[in-house]
Amino acid sequence: MDEVTSAPRKKHPWLRRASRVLLALVVLIGGYVGYVAFRAAQPVTLPAPAGPYAVGRTILDLTDGTRTDPLAPRPGMPRELSVWLWYPASPGPGAQPAPYTPGAWAGLHLGSLPGLGETGFGNVHDHAFADVPAAPGRFPVAVLEPGMGFAAPQYTALAENLASHGYLVAGVTPTYSANLTVLNGRAVAATEAGNPPESGADDLHAAQAQTTGDRLVGIWAADASFTAARISALDRETGLFAGHVDAATTVYLGHSFGGAAALEACRSDAHCAGAADLDGTQYGTVVHSGLAKPMLLIGSEQSCVTGTCQPASPGDRSDRDTARALLTASTAPTWCYRINGAEHFDFSDYGLYYLAAPIRSQLALGPIDGTDALTITTAYLTAFLDHVSRGLPEPLLTGPPPYPQVEPQPR
């Protein structure tokens, strides 16, 4: 029987082309992953504070025994807060840099794998010294509240700059509303009561969101005023701040929902000299009662929180109408600005990190340079604080903006 042999098969041209394309994709993806890993490992130094003072930082765990926490997972728990305090300092020999996110605070990373696709927090260098003595003098208190889900450390660049200009900046992380806070070394996550899921856009859900926002802003405002009072007490209780706190003068400021809380806290605090809201829709009693203290509102490019915008959605119209109600009811001087090129996250440190393109595209970061956005924001905040707490004339608030990105908004 004759032996039969089969001829070798030829590869189809399309199969060869597909193999080459697949190999090219593997090389490209591998190269991009390597590039992302390299960039995420590179050090990032926050913008240097522009004021004359060196900056100290300490972290306080405070308990408000007068309040039962309605956001806690178990009933009957007192309200506990982590407060980061940046202050004018006199660092001596051997002063140690304050790590950007010490201990469990490193869990603030966006993903479950720290540093994957974004700058590793261990590679972020700030300018504060840990637990060093305060500089000579008495300094007004600026209570800073973050946006919903955020924590005080994510506003380090802004806080250090204000502290370098002679302010005790108390960054309050709202427990159970922040995605993560750390109390006595223990990581604490958000609860649904503290950080409720977003609702739909129909009228019923909008009304529910308004009710929830009004309730939460009252809790956050109480956090802020409690912190201001405790900082004043530290002037009497500890050597670190003895004689350095101007307890009669407090300014409240915040980003996003923290901006709304700042306005509400100022409304009810007799020691409040003014309040600043960075891109935050307003909530609470202050919207209709108005503020009798000076107010600063700064919005991102598409924001309606200054009362002036071209609404693109029912939510925008609601934000605009809310801001207009606040401005109409308020009786003290108010300054309103928009930063063109900025989006919502540009008021935090997020614009300063390296973020891989797929991550950055999902965040509210605009085309403005992150350092420029914070330079502009802190310039206006410093001018506002100097004016309302120290009575200094401030041409930045009255003259034409020296920054091309800034657009004054009519009151």
TORDO-834832 format. One line per 2 residues: number of its first residue (from 1); their letters; for each residue x, y, z of C-alpha. Coordinates in Angstrom, 2 decimals, decimal comma, always signed. Layout:
REM residues N
NUM) A) X/Y/Z ~ ...
This chain:
REM residues 411
1) MD) +0,00/+0,00/+0,00 ~ +1,39/+3,29/-1,04
3) EV) +2,27/+5,77/+1,71 ~ +0,29/+8,98/+1,45
5) TS) +1,84/+12,23/+2,73 ~ -0,04/+15,48/+3,19
7) AP) +1,34/+18,76/+1,97 ~ +2,20/+21,37/+4,65
9) RK) -0,53/+23,86/+5,32 ~ +0,03/+27,45/+4,39
11) KH) -0,86/+30,21/+6,84 ~ -3,54/+32,48/+5,58
13) PW) -2,33/+36,07/+5,04 ~ -5,02/+37,45/+7,34
15) LR) -3,78/+35,22/+10,16 ~ -0,24/+36,53/+9,77
17) RA) -1,53/+40,11/+9,78 ~ -3,65/+39,48/+12,89
19) SR) -0,65/+37,97/+14,68 ~ +1,46/+41,01/+13,87
21) VL) -1,28/+43,37/+15,07 ~ -1,71/+41,38/+18,28
23) LA) +2,04/+41,41/+18,91 ~ +2,15/+45,17/+18,32
25) LV) -0,71/+45,68/+20,77 ~ +1,05/+43,60/+23,41
27) VL) +4,22/+45,64/+22,96 ~ +2,31/+48,94/+23,08
29) IG) +0,30/+47,97/+26,17 ~ +3,38/+46,63/+27,91
31) GY) +5,26/+49,82/+27,09 ~ +2,41/+52,00/+28,36
33) VG) +2,12/+50,01/+31,59 ~ +5,85/+50,39/+32,10
35) YV) +5,63/+54,12/+31,43 ~ +2,74/+54,51/+33,89
37) AF) +4,64/+52,59/+36,57 ~ +7,70/+54,77/+35,98
39) RA) +5,73/+58,03/+36,16 ~ +3,79/+56,96/+39,26
41) AQ) +7,09/+56,30/+41,04 ~ +8,51/+59,75/+40,31
43) PV) +8,55/+62,24/+43,21 ~ +6,08/+65,11/+43,22
45) TL) +6,80/+68,21/+45,28 ~ +3,81/+70,36/+46,19
47) PA) +3,99/+74,07/+45,30 ~ +6,12/+75,97/+47,79
49) PA) +4,12/+78,13/+50,22 ~ +4,36/+81,79/+49,23
51) GP) +4,12/+83,38/+52,70 ~ +6,89/+84,46/+55,07
53) YA) +6,38/+81,72/+57,69 ~ +7,66/+78,17/+57,83
55) VG) +4,82/+75,68/+58,30 ~ +4,24/+73,18/+61,09
57) RT) +1,69/+70,38/+61,14 ~ +0,15/+68,28/+63,83
59) IL) -2,79/+65,88/+63,85 ~ -5,47/+65,90/+66,55
61) DL) -8,15/+63,33/+67,36 ~ -11,07/+65,18/+68,92
63) TD) -14,30/+63,92/+70,51 ~ -17,40/+66,05/+70,83
65) GT) -19,04/+64,55/+73,90 ~ -22,08/+66,82/+73,53
67) RT) -23,21/+65,17/+70,28 ~ -24,33/+61,67/+69,43
69) DP) -23,14/+60,84/+65,93 ~ -26,11/+60,20/+63,61
71) LA) -23,79/+58,98/+60,82 ~ -22,05/+56,26/+62,84
73) PR) -22,78/+52,58/+62,10 ~ -23,81/+52,00/+65,73
75) PG) -26,24/+54,21/+67,66 ~ -25,12/+56,19/+70,68
77) MP) -21,54/+56,85/+69,56 ~ -20,10/+60,33/+70,20
79) RE) -18,98/+62,43/+67,25 ~ -15,24/+61,85/+66,69
81) LS) -13,11/+63,87/+64,28 ~ -9,61/+63,89/+62,91
83) VW) -8,28/+67,45/+62,59 ~ -5,08/+68,28/+60,74
85) LW) -3,61/+71,56/+61,90 ~ -1,16/+73,53/+59,74
87) YP) +0,30/+76,61/+61,44 ~ +3,07/+79,26/+61,27
89) AS) +6,09/+77,57/+62,80 ~ +9,59/+78,04/+64,15
91) PG) +11,30/+74,76/+63,28 ~ +14,56/+74,28/+65,14
93) PG) +17,54/+72,04/+64,42 ~ +16,50/+68,46/+63,83
95) AQ) +12,94/+69,33/+62,74 ~ +11,46/+66,42/+60,78
97) PA) +9,37/+66,76/+57,60 ~ +5,71/+65,85/+58,05
99) PY) +4,86/+62,89/+55,78 ~ +2,10/+63,60/+53,27
101) TP) -0,13/+60,69/+54,35 ~ +1,23/+59,01/+57,48
103) GA) +0,18/+55,49/+58,45 ~ -3,33/+54,43/+57,50
105) WA) -3,91/+57,73/+55,69 ~ -2,11/+56,16/+52,70
107) GL) -5,42/+54,38/+52,05 ~ -6,74/+57,60/+50,49
109) HL) -5,53/+56,33/+47,10 ~ -8,21/+56,01/+44,45
111) GS) -7,70/+52,31/+43,83 ~ -7,13/+49,26/+45,95
113) LP) -3,50/+49,09/+44,80 ~ -1,70/+52,23/+46,02
115) GL) +0,25/+54,04/+43,34 ~ -1,07/+51,97/+40,40
117) GE) -1,71/+54,61/+37,77 ~ -1,22/+57,57/+40,09
119) TG) +1,61/+59,11/+42,07 ~ +2,43/+57,03/+45,14
121) FG) +1,73/+59,10/+48,25 ~ +5,13/+58,15/+49,61
123) NV) +6,54/+60,09/+46,66 ~ +4,58/+63,28/+47,42
125) HD) +6,68/+65,82/+49,28 ~ +5,04/+68,62/+51,21
127) HA) +6,67/+71,55/+53,04 ~ +5,50/+71,17/+56,65
129) FA) +7,50/+70,11/+59,70 ~ +5,95/+67,67/+62,17
131) DV) +4,93/+68,94/+65,63 ~ +7,37/+71,86/+65,77
133) PA) +6,81/+74,97/+67,94 ~ +4,53/+77,71/+66,64
135) AP) +6,06/+80,95/+65,43 ~ +5,81/+84,04/+67,66
137) GR) +2,53/+85,93/+67,31 ~ -1,22/+85,41/+67,47
139) FP) -2,88/+83,97/+64,40 ~ -6,50/+83,85/+63,21
141) VA) -8,10/+80,43/+62,77 ~ -9,17/+79,19/+59,33
143) VL) -11,34/+76,07/+59,50 ~ -11,11/+74,08/+56,25
145) EP) -13,66/+71,44/+55,24 ~ -13,14/+69,10/+52,27
147) GM) -15,57/+67,99/+49,59 ~ -17,85/+64,99/+49,98
149) GF) -15,74/+61,82/+50,13 ~ -12,51/+63,78/+50,48
151) AA) -10,26/+64,22/+53,53 ~ -8,20/+67,10/+54,89
153) PQ) -4,79/+65,78/+53,66 ~ -5,99/+66,11/+50,07
155) YT) -5,88/+69,90/+50,48 ~ -2,33/+70,08/+51,82
157) AL) -1,02/+72,53/+49,19 ~ -3,80/+75,01/+49,90
159) AE) -3,50/+74,63/+53,69 ~ +0,28/+75,02/+53,74
161) NL) +0,06/+78,20/+51,70 ~ -2,50/+79,77/+54,03
163) AS) -0,48/+78,76/+57,10 ~ +2,63/+80,37/+55,62
165) HG) +0,68/+83,65/+55,53 ~ +0,00/+83,54/+59,27
167) YL) -3,14/+81,41/+59,76 ~ -3,86/+78,38/+61,93
169) VA) -5,55/+76,15/+59,35 ~ -7,67/+73,40/+60,88
171) GV) -8,56/+70,77/+58,28 ~ -11,60/+68,80/+59,46
173) TP) -12,21/+65,38/+57,90 ~ -15,96/+64,64/+58,22
175) TY) -16,12/+61,19/+59,77 ~ -18,36/+58,69/+57,93
177) SA) -18,73/+61,14/+55,00 ~ -15,09/+60,94/+53,90
179) NL) -14,21/+57,78/+52,00 ~ -11,53/+57,32/+54,63
181) TV) -10,56/+58,97/+57,87 ~ -8,15/+57,79/+60,55
183) LN) -9,05/+57,97/+64,25 ~ -6,43/+56,93/+66,81
185) GR) -4,55/+55,06/+64,09 ~ -7,67/+53,18/+62,92
187) AV) -8,98/+53,56/+59,38 ~ -12,70/+54,44/+59,29
189) AA) -14,76/+54,19/+56,11 ~ -17,81/+56,14/+54,97
191) TE) -21,34/+55,02/+55,83 ~ -24,41/+55,39/+53,64
193) AG) -25,84/+57,86/+56,14 ~ -22,73/+60,02/+55,90
195) NP) -22,10/+59,68/+52,17 ~ -25,45/+58,77/+50,61
197) PE) -25,62/+57,43/+47,05 ~ -26,55/+59,90/+44,36
199) SG) -30,24/+60,02/+43,45 ~ -31,85/+60,54/+40,08
201) AD) -32,76/+63,87/+38,56 ~ -36,55/+63,81/+38,89
203) DL) -38,35/+66,22/+41,20 ~ -38,89/+63,64/+43,98
205) HA) -35,24/+62,65/+44,09 ~ -34,18/+66,29/+43,88
207) AQ) -36,34/+67,12/+46,90 ~ -34,90/+64,14/+48,80
209) AQ) -31,36/+65,21/+47,91 ~ -32,11/+68,73/+49,16
211) TT) -33,43/+67,39/+52,46 ~ -30,43/+65,09/+52,85
213) GD) -28,03/+67,92/+51,97 ~ -29,64/+70,28/+54,48
215) RL) -29,37/+67,62/+57,20 ~ -25,75/+66,76/+56,46
217) VG) -24,62/+70,35/+56,13 ~ -25,86/+70,99/+59,66
219) IW) -23,69/+68,13/+60,95 ~ -20,63/+69,34/+59,04
221) AA) -21,19/+72,93/+60,19 ~ -21,35/+71,73/+63,79
223) DA) -18,06/+69,87/+63,18 ~ -16,48/+73,11/+61,99
225) SF) -17,69/+75,29/+64,85 ~ -16,75/+72,59/+67,41
227) TA) -13,25/+72,46/+65,91 ~ -12,89/+76,24/+66,06
229) AR) -13,85/+76,19/+69,74 ~ -11,42/+73,36/+70,51
231) IS) -8,56/+75,13/+68,72 ~ -9,25/+78,15/+70,89
233) AL) -9,13/+75,89/+73,97 ~ -5,76/+74,51/+72,86
235) DR) -4,42/+78,02/+73,29 ~ -5,02/+77,55/+77,02
237) ET) -4,40/+73,81/+77,35 ~ -1,20/+73,03/+75,47
239) GL) +2,28/+74,44/+75,19 ~ +2,34/+74,05/+71,40
241) FA) -0,16/+76,85/+70,78 ~ -0,18/+78,75/+74,07
243) GH) -0,57/+82,43/+73,30 ~ -0,72/+81,91/+69,53
245) VD) -4,46/+81,61/+68,80 ~ -6,54/+84,65/+67,93
247) AA) -9,66/+83,09/+69,39 ~ -11,88/+86,06/+68,53
249) TT) -11,38/+85,67/+64,78 ~ -12,38/+82,61/+62,77
251) VY) -12,84/+82,23/+59,03 ~ -14,59/+79,18/+57,59
253) LG) -13,73/+77,86/+54,15 ~ -14,37/+74,69/+52,23
255) HS) -14,53/+72,94/+48,89 ~ -17,70/+71,50/+47,35
257) FG) -20,01/+70,30/+50,15 ~ -17,42/+71,61/+52,59
259) GA) -17,96/+75,06/+51,09 ~ -21,66/+74,82/+51,86
261) AA) -20,81/+73,76/+55,44 ~ -18,43/+76,72/+55,78
263) LE) -21,20/+79,17/+54,95 ~ -23,62/+77,48/+57,36
265) AC) -21,01/+77,38/+60,15 ~ -20,28/+81,09/+59,71
267) RS) -23,99/+81,91/+59,92 ~ -24,24/+80,56/+63,46
269) DA) -20,82/+81,52/+64,89 ~ -20,54/+84,97/+66,46
271) HC) -16,74/+84,79/+66,08 ~ -16,94/+84,21/+62,32
273) AG) -15,24/+86,97/+60,33 ~ -16,22/+85,56/+56,93
275) AA) -16,65/+82,40/+54,86 ~ -15,38/+81,10/+51,51
277) DL) -17,05/+78,50/+49,30 ~ -14,94/+76,83/+46,61
279) DG) -17,22/+75,39/+43,91 ~ -19,83/+74,11/+46,36
281) TQ) -23,61/+74,04/+45,87 ~ -25,09/+75,73/+48,92
283) YG) -27,38/+73,99/+51,44 ~ -28,95/+74,74/+54,79
285) TV) -30,62/+77,65/+56,52 ~ -28,04/+80,11/+55,20
287) VH) -29,44/+79,80/+51,66 ~ -32,63/+81,65/+52,61
289) SG) -31,50/+83,59/+55,67 ~ -28,37/+84,85/+53,94
291) LA) -25,00/+85,58/+55,50 ~ -24,37/+88,76/+57,46
293) KP) -20,59/+88,29/+57,19 ~ -18,33/+88,78/+54,15
295) ML) -18,40/+85,93/+51,67 ~ -16,17/+84,64/+48,85
297) LI) -17,55/+82,33/+46,17 ~ -15,19/+80,79/+43,60
299) GS) -16,51/+78,46/+40,93 ~ -14,98/+76,28/+38,25
301) EQ) -15,53/+77,12/+34,59 ~ -18,90/+75,38/+34,17
303) SC) -20,09/+75,94/+37,74 ~ -23,32/+77,74/+38,64
305) VT) -22,50/+78,20/+42,36 ~ -21,79/+81,92/+41,95
307) GT) -25,31/+82,52/+40,62 ~ -24,13/+83,25/+37,08
309) CQ) -23,93/+80,56/+34,40 ~ -25,58/+79,08/+31,33
311) PA) -27,39/+76,08/+32,85 ~ -26,91/+72,87/+30,89
313) SP) -29,16/+70,71/+33,08 ~ -31,90/+70,94/+35,72
315) GD) -29,17/+70,48/+38,34 ~ -27,33/+73,52/+36,99
317) RS) -30,49/+75,62/+37,13 ~ -31,08/+74,51/+40,71
319) DR) -27,50/+75,42/+41,69 ~ -27,84/+78,82/+40,04
321) DT) -31,17/+79,57/+41,71 ~ -29,83/+78,45/+45,09
323) AR) -26,81/+80,73/+44,78 ~ -29,01/+83,64/+43,72
325) AL) -31,25/+83,11/+46,75 ~ -28,18/+83,15/+49,01
327) LT) -26,75/+86,28/+47,41 ~ -30,08/+88,11/+47,53
329) AS) -30,57/+87,37/+51,23 ~ -26,97/+88,19/+52,27
331) TA) -26,16/+91,65/+53,55 ~ -22,35/+91,81/+53,79
333) PT) -19,80/+92,33/+50,99 ~ -19,49/+89,38/+48,63
335) WC) -16,90/+88,56/+45,97 ~ -17,63/+86,04/+43,21
337) YR) -15,16/+84,63/+40,67 ~ -14,93/+81,90/+38,07
339) IN) -11,65/+80,16/+37,15 ~ -11,77/+79,26/+33,47
341) GA) -10,10/+75,98/+32,60 ~ -10,72/+74,59/+36,08
343) EH) -13,04/+71,73/+37,00 ~ -14,28/+70,55/+40,36
345) FD) -11,21/+68,58/+41,53 ~ -8,77/+71,35/+40,63
347) FS) -9,35/+72,93/+44,07 ~ -7,68/+69,91/+45,71
349) DY) -4,23/+68,31/+45,41 ~ -5,49/+66,00/+42,65
351) GL) -4,34/+68,37/+39,91 ~ -0,76/+68,01/+41,20
353) YY) -0,41/+64,22/+41,09 ~ +0,54/+62,17/+38,08
355) LA) -2,58/+60,33/+36,93 ~ -2,63/+57,82/+34,09
357) AP) -4,86/+58,96/+31,23 ~ -7,66/+56,42/+31,86
359) IR) -7,86/+57,57/+35,50 ~ -7,56/+61,28/+34,79
361) SQ) -10,33/+61,10/+32,17 ~ -12,75/+59,90/+34,87
363) LA) -12,00/+62,77/+37,27 ~ -13,27/+66,34/+37,22
365) LG) -9,93/+67,90/+36,29 ~ -9,80/+70,66/+33,69
367) PI) -7,12/+71,69/+31,21 ~ -5,70/+74,29/+33,62
369) DG) -2,32/+73,45/+35,11 ~ -2,83/+72,07/+38,64
371) TD) -0,27/+74,39/+40,17 ~ -1,81/+77,42/+38,44
373) AL) -5,28/+76,49/+39,71 ~ -4,10/+76,32/+43,32
375) TI) -1,92/+79,42/+43,00 ~ -4,95/+81,41/+41,88
377) TT) -7,24/+79,90/+44,51 ~ -4,86/+80,52/+47,40
379) AY) -4,12/+84,06/+46,21 ~ -7,82/+84,96/+46,44
381) LT) -8,30/+83,05/+49,69 ~ -5,32/+84,81/+51,28
383) AF) -6,55/+88,21/+50,13 ~ -10,02/+87,44/+51,50
385) LD) -8,68/+86,20/+54,85 ~ -6,33/+89,18/+55,21
387) HV) -9,18/+91,56/+54,51 ~ -11,87/+90,07/+56,76
389) SR) -9,68/+88,95/+59,68 ~ -7,00/+91,63/+59,70
391) GL) -8,74/+94,56/+58,02 ~ -6,06/+94,88/+55,34
393) PE) -6,93/+96,58/+52,05 ~ -6,74/+94,05/+49,26
395) PL) -6,45/+95,29/+45,66 ~ -6,87/+91,72/+44,41
397) LT) -10,51/+91,81/+45,57 ~ -11,26/+95,24/+44,12
399) GP) -9,07/+95,62/+41,04 ~ -8,93/+93,78/+37,71
401) PP) -7,71/+90,17/+38,03 ~ -3,99/+89,70/+37,33
403) YP) -4,72/+86,13/+36,18 ~ -6,16/+85,60/+32,66
405) QV) -8,11/+82,54/+33,87 ~ -10,10/+84,56/+36,44
407) EP) -13,45/+86,04/+35,49 ~ -15,23/+88,19/+38,13
409) QP) -18,92/+87,37/+38,38 ~ -21,62/+89,99/+38,97
411) R) -23,22/+89,88/+42,41
